[in-house]
Amino acid sequence: MTEANTQSIQARRQVETEAGGWKAAQRSPLFWLGLAASLLVAEYLAGPRVQLTALYIVPVALAAWYGESRWGVALAIAMPLIAAVFFLTALSEHSGPTWGAVAVNALSQMAAFALLATIAARLAGQHKQVAVDLREAEAGHQQLKRQLHILERRGKSAPAPQRLKLLNRAAELCAVAGQRAGAAVYYGRAIDTLLASRDYDRAAMLCRKLIRVFPEVVRAHATLAVIAIGKNLTGDAERHLEDYVGAAIWAERESLTRARLRAIAEAADDEQLRSTIAHHLWQLGDQTGSKKVLYPELVGAMADDSAPPLDPEERWDRLITVARMGPDELKRLA
């Protein structure tokens, strides 16, 4: 038996047994039959001029809801039939309803109560299924939390290759459980691990996978752009920057995107690329930042011409730092 089946059975048992006192009594067939018998006796003692037909709804509905449809249908047929017999035997005058009229009334009541029992049974089944689904979802959520906690604990002291596997496993568990945001976070941490290890090609592959599986992600586009800049692939970098800005606008993260673009521009020395970044900053409403990127000498930014250009190692370090910036760091730059 699989773990999922075990959780489903446990959830169903918990739903079925989670009741006490009054609700437990309502689930007992003796309760429905006793209530139905009480109504019939009361109606018989009251005489043919008093009918309690409307109250038949209570035992019929309870039987159908807490039992099965056959219980409700059985009461729906039995109660009007018994009441009709009582009514006919209690008549002392021939001026009362005819046998035919009593039979028609009884049949119509049977049909109406049987329909009520069927509807109540179906609603009860749906209600129980919803309760079971909620229990299963909660059990699955708790199990996922335990699994993620174990993976997190193992990953703290693990070397980078093992930590990468654990992060990927955590992302897969979140994806299977339907927690897209959690999966994206763990994939993002795996990408950061690859960047810290300077495994840029695998980081780019994982970024592309993340974008393919979760098109709504934003930072993966920026990471691809940064890697392309570090490799002097200006055309690829411009394309990834375009995708990055588009994803940020769609996700309404313009402020963080402006901060990251300004930080990327500080590590980019290609004039064409800086012009592209300035265009995107202007597009995002950061006219001042756009001017600083295009004309640093006019705005006072980077005015020290004597500062030596970044060597490739320093450039990579700065780019990777920008790529790994989280929302809190970007907010401080915004």
DOVEX-700022 format. One line per 10 residues: number of its first residue (from 1); for each residue x, y, z of N, C-alpha, C. Coordinates in steps of 0.001 Angstrom, whole numbers, padded with zeros to 6 digits. Atoms other than C-alpha are relative to their C-alpha. Layout:
! DOVEX-700022
NUM> X Y Z X Y Z X Y Z | ...
! end
This chain:
! DOVEX-700022
1> 000849 -001196 000000 000000 000000 000000 000883 001245 000000 | -000813 -001206 000099 001429 003364 -001003 -000295 000949 001147 | 000163 -000979 -001070 001899 006236 001392 -001208 000896 -000241 | 001165 -000835 000328 -000741 008282 -000456 -001297 -000712 000360 | 001207 000759 -000348 -003311 005492 -000050 -000189 -000071 001503 | 000085 000034 -001460 -002473 005220 003638 -000546 001307 000544 | 000498 -001305 -000433 -003038 008953 004073 -001476 000153 -000310 | 001408 -000105 000374 -006357 008715 002217 -000881 -000792 000951 | 000791 000823 -000924 -007605 005877 004437 -000060 000644 001370 | -000022 -000656 -001309 -006505 007674 007582 -000896 001231 000014
11> 000848 -001197 000064 -008241 010860 006441 -001474 -000378 000037 | 001398 000427 000006 -011480 008999 005738 -000437 -000490 001381 | 000344 000477 -001333 -011403 007270 009108 -000148 001159 000985 | 000086 -001146 -000903 -010773 010562 010870 -001286 000773 -000208 | 001252 -000705 000293 -013714 012184 009092 -001192 -000783 000517 | 001137 000817 -000393 -015989 009254 009821 -000153 -000099 001510 | 000058 000178 -001456 -015091 009016 013529 000023 001312 000766 | -000141 -001280 -000685 -014792 012719 014266 -001377 000548 000374 | 001303 -000451 -000473 -018089 013134 016071 -000260 -000619 001359 | 000342 000531 -001304 -019515 012631 019529 -001321 000565 000467
21> 001223 -000505 -000592 -022612 013085 021607 -001148 000030 -000974 | 001195 -000175 000818 -025477 014477 019581 000222 -000456 -001432 | -000261 000413 001380 -023857 013952 016184 000117 -001517 -000109 | -000092 001456 000025 -023052 010341 017058 -001384 -000623 000039 | 001368 000519 -000071 -026695 009778 017947 -000707 000152 -001334 | 000638 -000213 001295 -027812 011243 014644 000446 -001016 -001042 | -000501 000978 000950 -025682 008697 012832 -000593 -001399 000214 | 000522 001323 -000318 -027455 005752 014469 -001345 -000250 -000688 | 001308 000323 000601 -030283 004032 012509 -001119 -000041 001034 | 001036 000018 -001038 -032104 003616 015818 -000595 001384 000214
31> 000480 -001367 -000177 -032354 007396 016042 -001018 000356 -001085 | 000908 -000337 001102 -033949 007765 012575 -001303 -000788 000127 | 001199 000837 -000105 -036302 004827 013090 -000858 000414 001187 | 000757 -000453 -001164 -037278 006033 016554 -000731 001299 -000253 | 000628 -001276 000318 -037967 009535 015302 -001177 -000208 -000963 | 001083 000268 000949 -040033 008193 012390 -001183 -000663 000707 | 001073 000674 -000730 -041999 005900 014695 -000735 000960 000908 | 000635 -000971 -000891 -042646 008741 017125 -000960 000900 -000767 | 000873 -000850 000826 -044060 010927 014365 -001256 -000760 -000433 | 001149 000781 000440 -046299 008133 013098 -000976 -000267 001141
41> 000867 000235 -001171 -047599 007322 016585 -000735 001280 000377 | 000636 -001266 -000355 -048233 010992 017309 -001107 000342 -000996 | 001005 -000282 001017 -050094 011340 014025 -001217 -000925 000168 | 001105 000942 -000198 -052164 008230 014735 -000854 000399 001196 | 000737 -000386 -001204 -053102 009404 018238 -000761 001306 -000216 | 000670 -001278 000220 -054010 012872 016935 -001258 -000156 -000837 | 001206 000224 000780 -056591 011379 014619 000170 000412 -001449 | -000135 -000234 001448 -057259 011684 010877 -000015 001457 -000411 | 000068 -001410 000380 -057796 015417 010951 001337 000727 000189 | -001325 -000611 -000227 -054182 016129 012044 001043 -000824 -000751
51> -001042 000669 000765 -051354 015264 009660 001343 000691 000252 | -001358 -000502 -000267 -047646 015647 010440 000945 -000324 -001160 | -000767 000438 001169 -046508 014856 006918 001254 000849 -000225 | -001147 -000880 000258 -044215 017875 006659 001198 -000357 000873 | -001091 000349 -000907 -042208 016614 009647 000720 -001273 -000418 | -000696 001189 000482 -041330 013412 007778 001355 000355 -000601 | -001258 -000442 000604 -038582 015463 006181 001182 -000266 000936 | -001115 000092 -000958 -036527 015273 009384 000603 -001398 000030 | -000637 001330 -000013 -036032 011486 009721 000497 -000445 -001370 | -000435 000390 001345 -035841 011002 005957 001337 000662 -000339
61> -001240 -000718 000312 -033150 013683 005575 001161 -000502 000853 | -001063 000509 -000873 -031170 012424 008589 000474 -001375 -000458 | -000367 001338 000449 -031275 008853 007322 000823 000053 -001284 | -000732 -000111 001270 -030116 009886 003850 001355 000663 000188 | -001257 -000751 -000195 -027428 012256 005135 001040 -000812 000754 | -000961 000705 -000843 -025843 010137 007851 000130 -001475 -000350 | -000085 001394 000409 -026611 006723 006426 000291 -000098 -001473 | -000120 000089 001446 -027046 005828 002794 -001341 000376 -000619 | 001243 -000395 000656 -029619 006741 000200 -001095 -001043 000208 | 001025 001038 -000173 -031353 003377 000700 -000753 000163 001311
71> 000686 -000259 -001266 -032102 004283 004317 -001025 001112 -000174 | 000916 -001110 000205 -033626 007584 003315 -001176 -000368 -000890 | 001079 000400 000909 -035615 006082 000434 -000954 -000965 000702 | 000865 000942 -000726 -036868 003280 002676 -000968 000738 000912 | 000894 -000781 -000869 -038232 005782 005204 -000953 000845 -000839 | 000857 -000817 000854 -039552 007962 002381 -001189 -000789 -000520 | 001108 000840 000473 -041695 005024 001195 -000838 -000515 001168 | 000708 000653 -001107 -042544 003446 004535 -000890 000964 000773 | 000765 -000903 -000856 -043736 006517 006430 -001324 000430 -000642 | 001298 -000340 000600 -046386 007775 003935 -000924 -001212 -000132
81> 000819 001201 000137 -047539 004169 003417 -000675 -000363 001327 | 000566 000307 -001322 -047994 003511 007131 -001011 001053 000410 | 000935 -001066 -000349 -049618 006913 007604 -001312 -000148 -000758 | 001222 000194 000785 -052074 006125 004800 -000853 -001115 000593 | 000744 001098 -000634 -053020 002829 006463 -000669 000479 001289 | 000579 -000546 -001231 -053501 004587 009796 -001188 000897 -000305 | 001048 -000958 000328 -055581 007281 008129 -001287 -000725 -000411 | 001177 000719 000475 -057896 004789 006442 -000681 -000786 001121 | 000590 000764 -001102 -058391 002635 009523 -000624 000897 001042 | 000540 -000918 -001008 -059081 005704 011662 -001243 000715 -000473
91> 001175 -000695 000493 -061825 007043 009395 -001283 -000665 000531 | 001274 000523 -000538 -065199 006620 011037 -001183 000449 -000834 | 001083 -000502 000838 -067207 008416 008413 000337 -000257 -001461 | -000215 000247 001421 -067667 007659 004743 000176 001304 -000784 | -000143 -001278 000696 -067535 011363 003953 001448 000409 -000196 | -001417 -000345 000129 -063730 011331 004205 000512 -000304 -001400 | -000595 000254 001312 -061332 010939 001279 -000196 -001449 -000427 | 000138 001344 000531 -061740 007925 -000951 001323 -000737 000058 | -001221 000787 000047 -059223 005083 -001148 000930 000497 -001109 | -000814 -000478 001110 -058077 006389 -004462 000743 001284 000326
101> -000633 -001272 -000356 -057407 009890 -003134 001125 -000214 001001 | -001039 000285 -001002 -055482 008516 -000148 001210 -000646 -000663 | -001102 000668 000682 -053421 006298 -002432 000814 000989 -000836 | -000709 -000994 000813 -052578 009172 -004782 000838 000922 000882 | -000752 -000858 -000917 -051570 011393 -001862 001231 -000725 000542 | -001123 000763 -000540 -049399 008629 -000407 001102 -000172 -001040 | -000998 000175 001061 -047686 007991 -003748 000754 001291 -000287 | -000665 -001284 000248 -046973 011676 -004301 000969 000339 001132 | -000902 -000242 -001134 -045530 011930 -000785 001232 -000899 -000085 | -001127 000914 000148 -043361 008853 -001400 000996 000525 -001031
111> -000876 -000505 001053 -042031 010337 -004623 000775 001230 000458 | -000659 -001231 -000444 -041300 013712 -003036 001077 -000298 001041 | -000970 000312 -001045 -039554 012255 000023 001154 -000849 -000536 | -001081 000775 000609 -037620 009739 -002082 000966 000910 -000756 | -000859 -000969 000684 -036345 012613 -004224 000842 000778 001003 | -000733 -000709 -001055 -035408 014510 -001071 001119 -000870 000552 | -001013 000904 -000542 -033560 011440 000269 001162 -000157 -000974 | -001059 000147 001003 -031621 011030 -002996 000894 001223 -000043 | -000788 -001242 000028 -030562 014668 -003042 000836 000130 001265 | -000739 -000112 -001259 -029592 014617 000634 001174 -000967 000036
121> -001084 000977 000010 -027539 011440 000161 001145 000455 -000902 | -001046 -000474 000911 -025707 012935 -002802 000773 001177 000599 | -000676 -001129 -000654 -024970 016167 -000936 000885 -000482 001141 | -000798 000546 -001100 -023762 014149 002045 001285 -000628 -000523 | -001190 000599 000589 -021397 012183 -000195 001013 001051 -000433 | -000901 -001072 000411 -019969 015384 -001642 000640 000674 001202 | -000522 -000624 -001215 -019612 016883 001819 001105 -000854 000619 | -001010 000894 -000571 -017729 013835 003079 001261 -000016 -000840 | -001169 000012 000874 -015461 013844 000030 000828 001271 000158 | -000726 -001255 -000231 -014595 017502 000558 000778 -000058 001310
131> -000678 000115 -001294 -013781 016793 004201 001215 -000905 -000109 | -001124 000920 000183 -011590 013859 003182 001122 000681 -000782 | -001018 -000696 000804 -009811 015950 000540 000766 001021 000842 | -000667 -000979 -000855 -009105 018662 003096 000947 -000684 000977 | -000854 000740 -000922 -007742 016111 005552 001243 -000514 -000722 | -001139 000503 000763 -005558 014577 002854 000973 001126 -000332 | -000861 -001141 000329 -004278 017998 001808 000800 000451 001212 | -000701 -000405 -001220 -003428 018892 005394 001072 -001013 000367 | -000993 001042 -000295 -001698 015542 005932 001181 000100 -000963 | -001069 -000146 000972 000261 016020 002710 000857 001221 000274
141> -000745 -001217 -000317 001218 019550 003741 000938 -000224 001182 | -000840 000279 -001166 002506 018365 007115 001151 -000925 -000372 | -001069 000904 000420 004452 015553 005495 001052 000749 -000820 | -000943 -000790 000790 005989 017989 002996 000869 000867 000898 | -000781 -000829 -000927 007044 020283 005837 001081 -000829 000686 | -000990 000857 -000656 008759 017369 007590 001131 -000375 -000956 | -001025 000371 000979 010555 016304 004409 000918 001182 -000310 | -000822 -001181 000280 011711 019846 003667 000906 000328 001176 | -000819 -000265 -001192 012928 020249 007248 001207 -000936 000033 | -001105 000956 000016 015022 017088 006917 001027 000385 -001058
151> -000912 -000396 001063 016476 018236 003605 000779 001260 000361 | -000679 -001235 -000433 017253 021693 005022 001100 -000318 001010 | -000973 000336 -001044 019023 020172 008020 001205 -000723 -000594 | -001108 000723 000627 021083 017837 005856 000827 000922 -000887 | -000714 -000876 000923 021970 020622 003449 000911 001005 000670 | -000803 -001020 -000680 023463 022925 006087 001470 -000381 000055 | -001391 000422 -000148 026617 020857 006559 000510 -000783 -001211 | -000393 000794 001167 026708 019175 003146 000885 000818 -000926 | -000781 -000721 001020 029291 020059 000477 -000908 000473 -001127 | 000822 -000639 001040 028103 022061 -002514 -000697 -000999 -000927
161> 000709 000934 000895 027379 019090 -004853 -001172 -000702 000688 | 001088 000662 -000724 025330 017295 -002194 -001114 000976 000333 | 001007 -001022 -000308 023585 020523 -001174 -000836 000311 -001226 | 000732 -000251 001249 022651 021083 -004810 -001048 -001083 -000234 | 000957 001100 000168 021012 017647 -004974 -001162 000128 000982 | 001052 -000141 -001006 019101 018304 -001767 -000958 001137 -000356 | 000851 -001118 000394 017846 021656 -003037 -000890 -000374 -001187 | 000805 000456 001130 016715 020089 -006304 -001101 -000952 000455 | 001004 000918 -000524 014936 017356 -004367 -001112 000762 000706 | 001004 -000819 -000681 013184 019950 -002209 -000889 000721 -001010
171> 000786 -000687 001037 012110 021856 -005329 -000966 -000969 -000672 | 000875 000988 000626 010719 018677 -006896 -001164 -000373 000908 | 001077 000324 -000941 008753 017836 -003743 -001049 001112 000026 | 000944 -001123 000012 007215 021314 -003720 -000802 000024 -001299 | 000699 -000019 001293 006373 021079 -007423 -001066 -001091 -000058 | 000967 001093 000002 004669 017687 -006989 -001186 000334 000897 | 001071 -000374 -000922 002685 019094 -004054 -000796 001204 -000488 | 000736 -001141 000532 001525 022001 -006208 000407 001330 000591 | -000464 -001246 -000603 003486 024619 -004246 001044 000631 -000924 | -000868 -000565 001022 004903 026534 -007176 000981 001021 000580
181> -000880 -001024 -000570 006290 029401 -005115 001155 -000653 000762 | -001054 000691 -000739 008196 027030 -002827 000995 -000665 -000928 | -000894 000637 000959 009588 025104 -005795 000926 001027 -000643 | -000818 -001047 000624 010777 028338 -007424 001083 000492 000956 | -000986 -000451 -000995 012508 029386 -004191 001156 -000990 000100 | -001068 000995 -000126 014426 026116 -003907 000829 -000092 -001274 | -000783 -000038 001240 015390 026189 -007568 000907 001232 -000024 | -000820 -001205 -000064 016609 029740 -007019 001207 -000193 000904 | -001128 000266 -000898 018758 028597 -004090 001001 -000952 -000655 | -000907 000897 000722 020166 025804 -006259 000819 000786 -001025
191> -000731 -000845 000952 021072 028389 -008899 001066 000812 000717 | -000986 -000756 -000771 022799 030505 -006252 001179 -000878 000399 | -001075 000924 -000354 024781 027450 -005166 000930 -000226 -001181 | -000824 000174 001195 025971 026903 -008729 000798 001260 -000313 | -000730 -001251 000244 026881 030573 -009088 001159 000152 000977 | -001073 -000092 -000989 028864 030470 -005859 001145 -000953 -000332 | -001031 000969 000407 030708 027435 -007237 000605 000347 -001353 | -000467 -000460 001305 031316 029349 -010491 -000309 -001014 -001107 | 000444 000926 001044 029506 026666 -012450 -001088 000711 -000805 | 000932 -000899 000666 027921 029210 -014754 -000854 -000709 -001058
201> 000762 000692 001037 026874 026830 -017524 -001169 -000777 000605 | 001084 000745 -000651 024879 024577 -015189 -001009 000954 000624 | 000923 -000999 -000551 023414 027656 -013506 -000928 000521 -001091 | 000833 -000476 001112 022224 028901 -016897 -000999 -001069 -000430 | 000912 001095 000350 020731 025480 -017691 -001158 -000085 000980 | 001054 000072 -001009 018842 025459 -014412 -000925 001214 -000090 | 000849 -001184 000215 017619 029011 -015064 -000987 -000234 -001130 | 000892 000258 001126 016228 027964 -018414 -001074 -001030 000354 | 000987 000989 -000457 014546 024941 -016823 -001048 000661 000885 | 000919 -000683 -000911 013041 027138 -014125 -000976 000874 -000778
211> 000876 -000866 000806 011681 029589 -016709 -000993 -000839 -000802 | 000878 000862 000794 010271 026745 -018779 -001126 -000590 000862 | 000998 000622 -000883 008486 025142 -015812 -000870 001046 000682 | 000723 -001070 -000698 007510 028376 -014040 000210 001306 -000771 | -000206 -001199 000840 007131 031118 -016678 -000136 001316 000761 | 000217 -001246 -000726 006167 033652 -014004 001220 000472 000779 | -001169 -000407 -000776 009643 033742 -012419 000645 001228 -000638 | -000603 -001253 000473 011616 036980 -012704 001524 -000062 000071 | -001445 -000115 -000224 015109 036657 -011244 000815 -000891 -000929 | -000763 000897 000879 016131 033729 -013481 000387 000701 -001296
221> -000341 -000762 001209 016000 036089 -016487 001212 000900 000257 | -001133 -000864 -000332 018357 038483 -014713 001283 -000809 000128 | -001188 000842 -000141 020737 035642 -013869 000549 -000395 -001366 | -000453 000320 001360 020853 034576 -017519 000674 001203 -000647 | -000600 -001212 000560 021567 038179 -018511 001387 000242 000585 | -001291 -000223 -000665 024375 038457 -015950 001040 -000985 -000515 | -000947 001005 000505 025988 035213 -017124 000425 000355 -001425 | -000341 -000393 001369 025807 036391 -020735 000929 001205 -000006 | -000885 -001169 -000087 027405 039724 -019751 001404 -000439 000389 | -001315 000477 -000433 030201 037916 -017941 000743 -000720 -001102
231> -000630 000708 001119 030854 035851 -021080 000149 000880 -001239 | -000107 -000959 001111 030766 038982 -023291 -000913 -000379 -001163 | 001006 000325 001015 027711 037699 -025171 -001053 001100 000013 | 000848 -001179 -000095 026133 041080 -025710 -001398 -000242 -000559 | 001311 000261 000605 023342 039903 -027993 -000897 -000823 000916 | 000772 000819 -000936 022228 037186 -025561 -000387 000809 001233 | 000282 -000809 -001189 022490 039620 -022657 -001158 000960 -000255 | 001090 -000926 000320 020224 042144 -024404 -001338 -000733 -000066 | 001252 000771 000092 017647 039443 -025122 -000491 -000393 001393 | 000400 000401 -001356 017667 038219 -021522 -000448 001214 000824
241> 000432 -001207 -000707 017410 041786 -020213 -001413 000393 -000425 | 001349 -000285 000492 014366 042333 -022422 -001023 -000917 000668 | 000897 000957 -000662 012785 039162 -021007 -000133 000322 001487 | 000009 -000325 -001427 013735 040216 -017485 -000929 001173 000289 | 000844 -001175 -000217 012067 043603 -017753 -001468 -000348 -000267 | 001375 000395 000287 008974 042091 -019351 -000611 -000823 001125 | 000498 000816 -001106 008629 039482 -016576 -000213 000846 001247 | 000132 -000856 -001186 009172 042154 -013914 -001235 000888 -000095 | 001197 -000831 000174 006478 044412 -015366 -001253 -000839 000214 | 001160 000883 -000155 004056 041480 -015535 -000215 -000355 001470
251> 000103 000352 -001415 004847 040573 -011908 -000086 001219 000907 | 000086 -001251 -000753 004683 044249 -010822 001158 000137 000996 | -001204 -000140 -000829 008251 044296 -009490 000948 001033 -000613 | -000813 -000997 000689 009457 047403 -011250 001071 000601 000903 | -000952 -000654 -000891 011158 048916 -008183 001253 -000849 000192 | -001149 000881 -000188 013381 045887 -007516 000778 -000157 -001301 | -000662 000160 001293 014113 045560 -011215 000865 001219 -000320 | -000799 -001210 000232 015279 049177 -011450 001300 -000069 000797 | -001198 000083 -000841 017698 048588 -008556 000993 -001009 -000563 | -000923 001006 000526 019125 045419 -010099 000628 000459 -001323
261> -000548 -000487 001263 019512 047033 -013523 001108 001024 000243 | -001057 -000978 -000302 021474 049926 -012007 001263 -000693 000490 | -001167 000738 -000490 023727 047434 -010212 000695 -000749 -001132 | -000597 000683 001157 024242 045453 -013429 000791 000996 -000841 | -000675 -001013 000823 025173 048656 -015266 001362 000366 000577 | -001285 -000352 -000609 027957 049347 -012759 001087 -001017 -000327 | -000983 001028 000334 029612 046061 -013745 000113 -000227 -001496 | -000022 000175 001458 028982 046401 -017487 000785 001142 -000623 | -000802 -001045 000644 031541 048277 -019609 -000269 000102 -001494 | 000340 -000067 001416 030071 047590 -023060 -001010 001128 -000215
271> 000848 -001170 000207 028548 050816 -024379 -001368 -000376 -000555 | 001286 000425 000551 025859 049062 -026395 -000889 -000599 001087 | 000760 000625 -001081 024828 047074 -023352 -000480 001041 001000 | 000398 -001067 -000923 024808 050140 -021123 -001146 000827 -000593 | 001094 -000722 000642 022596 051870 -023659 -001309 -000779 000106 | 001195 000836 -000144 020179 048939 -023534 -000547 000091 001416 | 000432 -000090 -001402 020096 049076 -019728 -000632 001360 000262 | 000565 -001338 -000170 019489 052834 -019850 -001394 000083 -000604 | 001329 000022 000641 016588 052266 -022230 -001019 -000680 000914 | 000930 000713 -000865 015014 049758 -019863 -000294 000792 001277
281> 000242 -000836 -001181 015480 052050 -016873 -000981 001119 -000326 | 000941 -001048 000419 013718 054810 -018780 -001403 -000593 -000163 | 001275 000687 000186 010979 052346 -019703 -000678 -000274 001350 | 000535 000292 -001334 010566 051529 -015984 -000231 001260 000824 | 000283 -001248 -000697 010245 055197 -015052 001149 000566 000796 | -001169 -000493 -000736 013780 055717 -013711 000845 000857 -000943 | -000711 -000874 000927 014872 058680 -015815 001384 000383 000531 | -001294 -000375 -000581 017632 059686 -013389 001010 -001134 -000141 | -000896 001143 000142 019105 056197 -013346 000409 -000217 -001439 | -000320 000160 001415 018913 056043 -017121 001074 000991 -000432
291> -001005 -001012 000354 020873 059293 -017448 001353 -000324 000615 | -001265 000365 -000635 023493 058075 -014975 000715 -001104 -000753 | -000617 001091 000744 024063 054955 -017035 000532 000508 -001339 | -000423 -000497 001318 024272 056843 -020362 001084 001063 000102 | -000920 -001145 -000105 026106 060000 -019206 000492 000117 001433 | -000449 -000049 -001401 027884 059233 -015923 000787 001267 000319 | -000826 -001182 -000283 030235 062208 -016308 -000852 001246 000186 | 000857 -001168 -000124 027299 064625 -016552 -000786 000001 001314 | 000825 000087 -001200 025451 063377 -013486 000834 -000192 001253 | -000857 000153 -001165 028422 062896 -011271 000242 -001438 000382
301> -000217 001399 -000327 028348 059107 -011287 001206 -000507 -000769 | -001188 000593 000602 031583 057276 -011990 000860 001081 -000654 | -000731 -001134 000587 033336 060599 -012544 001498 -000172 000091 | -001432 000185 -000175 036734 059256 -011487 000551 -000811 -001166 | -000505 000681 001185 038286 058473 -014870 001283 -000757 000286 | -001259 000668 -000302 041464 057364 -013138 -000202 -001380 000594 | 000266 001315 -000577 039753 054335 -011617 000239 -001063 -001055 | -000304 001030 000998 041117 051247 -013351 -001225 -000843 -000304 | 001140 000862 000344 038652 049049 -015221 000082 -001310 000775 | 000054 001257 -000739 037539 045861 -013562 000673 -001099 -000801
311> -000557 001159 000697 039602 042794 -014377 -001073 -001083 -000075 | 001051 001015 000189 037642 039699 -015486 -000468 -000654 001302 | 000387 000645 -001259 037710 038122 -012029 -000882 000914 000842 | 000798 -000955 -000770 036455 041257 -010288 -001369 000228 -000663 | 001260 -000215 000726 033845 041721 -012993 -000970 -001141 000260 | 000851 001145 -000284 032517 038217 -012502 -000524 000057 001432 | 000416 -000064 -001402 032452 038668 -008731 -001126 001007 000189 | 001033 -001023 -000148 030446 041858 -009031 -001298 -000429 -000673 | 001193 000453 000701 028046 040370 -011573 -000736 -001089 000784 | 000632 001084 -000762 027433 037247 -009487 -000627 000550 001273
321> 000600 -000635 -001180 026856 039422 -006419 -001341 000627 -000352 | 001259 -000608 000447 024219 041316 -008366 -001055 -001068 -000274 | 000956 001061 000339 022629 038091 -009627 -000591 -000643 001242 | 000455 000688 -001212 022346 036673 -006083 -000712 000935 000978 | 000678 -000938 -000898 020820 039807 -004562 -001465 -000384 000181 | 001387 000275 -000303 017546 039151 -002830 -000806 001274 000113 | 000862 -001193 -000083 014583 041488 -002368 000461 001006 001052 | -000409 -000941 -001057 015931 042961 000886 001190 000837 -000450 | -001165 -000739 000485 019271 043891 -000687 -000388 000988 -001094 | 000424 -000899 001067 017579 045363 -003729 -000794 001180 000532
331> 000762 -001110 -000577 015235 047409 -001569 000931 001062 000585 | -000951 -000990 -000538 018237 049025 000073 000628 000821 -001120 | -000553 -000740 001142 019496 050005 -003378 -001027 000844 -000708 | 001067 -000678 000751 016119 051199 -004647 -000104 001467 000411
! end
